[in-house]
Amino acid sequence: MSIQTNCTILQPRPYANCSGKLLLLPLLSSKRTFDLPNELWIHVFELGAEGREATRFLRSLLTVSKRFKDIVLPLFYSSARISTLPNLYSFWDHLHTADTKWDSIRRSPYSAPGRWVQRLDLSNLPFTSQSAALEFDGILTKLFPLLPFLSSLKMNPSFILSRRAIGALIDSTLGTAGVLMLRKLEGLSYVPQTHAFQYISGGVSQVQPEEPLVQLLRHCPYLEELEVIGRGLDSTELDFLNSAAFEEQQSQQSTPISNIFNLLDSSTLGITPIHLPALRTLTLLSHLHSSALALTLLISPLPSLKKLTITPYDDVPFPYSLNSQFILVHGTNLSSLSLLTPNSNEWPRRVHRSPSLRTILTACPNLRHLGLESPLPEIQIPLLPSVPSESQKQTHPLEILTLPRPTHTSFTLLRTVLPTTPNLRAVRARDVRWLRKGMGLRAMEAGVQGEMREWRRKLARRGVRVVDGEWKDAEE
């Protein structure tokens, strides 16, 4: 079977001994190229920009053609990651210059490229001095009004957003019916101005304005992820909470457990709940246990909350700490609960007691992942309250348990948990990493590494894996 093709061969010197032959090819394609729509090109470029070299990839497309430039520019500006203060100023200056040239004749009332920015990452911008922090806050105050469709903001917790910066972010919603498009807020540093026990005891005036961060959350009905890190708590306050004078005061004015939820009535407190129907991930770290923000979130319905990371303060009684009550109120739908105390510069490091394991498992019946903190919570037998009408032993659907470090106390807790959690599949050592391959056998069996390998050998019989802080197995 032969394939016939029409081709033209040129032989410029037909009578030469070694005459060459040239194949004549058409300069232009005979078939018309297929014109792809812009929507399809956008999808292709989005897939190509998912890697680490996304900025370089999109920048290379800007010089291909004018059509590619018009398609790629919104993608290029959609995600901004800035790590220096001069670059942040240049970014604002560029957006401000474009905004001054924008007029009302345009089809969109929002200037470009400001309206294209959807994600702003400032987490790698270092804190150098107070003057630099003031300049940083001033730039953000001028930058936020130029970003009407900002959906993700990631901050460095070393910086504290001032009232004017948060006000500028709220004012940027005036053209969008007062609603922010924010879906993710990470790394927000927060200094409580009023405390929860002041609201509960009636020590806060009803006409006092709300804290700026609470006002911001009221304009974010689409918020899905929120991370707030507390700062600014006086260390002498915790000294007072642990003093004998405080214990004497609590014995005289103790609040019964049955009346705690009655005190958390929004009409009595004078606090309006926040509407956050889409909030799935919430992180409240460090000194937020008695803040107005924690109290507002406590009395607010959070129907979509699935993942909670919170600092334990169970040894600080109500109403001076709301964290344990937060787990009791919002733990029904949780699938992941992590108790975490972040590292701080203070010495000695202040750690607080966690709620008992029975309290956690009872308050969170749908929990799949549980992360514990040192000191480990108390073990109450049985872990789950027994129901007289049920003849079978109650079980919990827990699948992953995270422990700080493998110790004898940790393994005692683990052995207590195993009969109640038949679905347990993995135990994670959060603060430990497996030694790399190539280390000696003695190094593998010594210290924490040896303890983890002993755990791995014992738990393998039950089909439970032991992974390190990076979720890796010993053989990986």
ABEGO torsion letter per residue (X at the ends): XBBBBBBBBBBABAABABBBBBBBBBABBABBBBBBBAAAAAAAAAAAAABAAAAAAAAAAAAABAAAAAAAAAAAAABBBBABAAAAAAAAAAAAAAAAABBAABABABBOAAAABABBBAAABBBABAAAAAAAAAAAAAAAAABAABABBBBBAABBBBAAAAAAAAAAAAAAGGBBABABBBGBBBBBABBAAAAAAGABBAABBBBAAAAAAAABAABABBBBBBBGBBAAAAAAAABAAAAAAAAABBBBAAAAAAAABAAAAGBBBBBBAABABBBBBEBAAABAAAAAAAABBBAABABBBBBBAAABBOAABAAAAAAAAAAAABABBBBBBBBBABOBBBBBBBBBAAAAAAABAABABBBBBOBBBBBBOBABBBBAABABBBBBABABBBBABBBAAAAAAAAAAAAABAABABBBBAABBBBBBGBBAAAAABEAAAAAAAAAAAAAAAGBBBBBAAGBBAAX
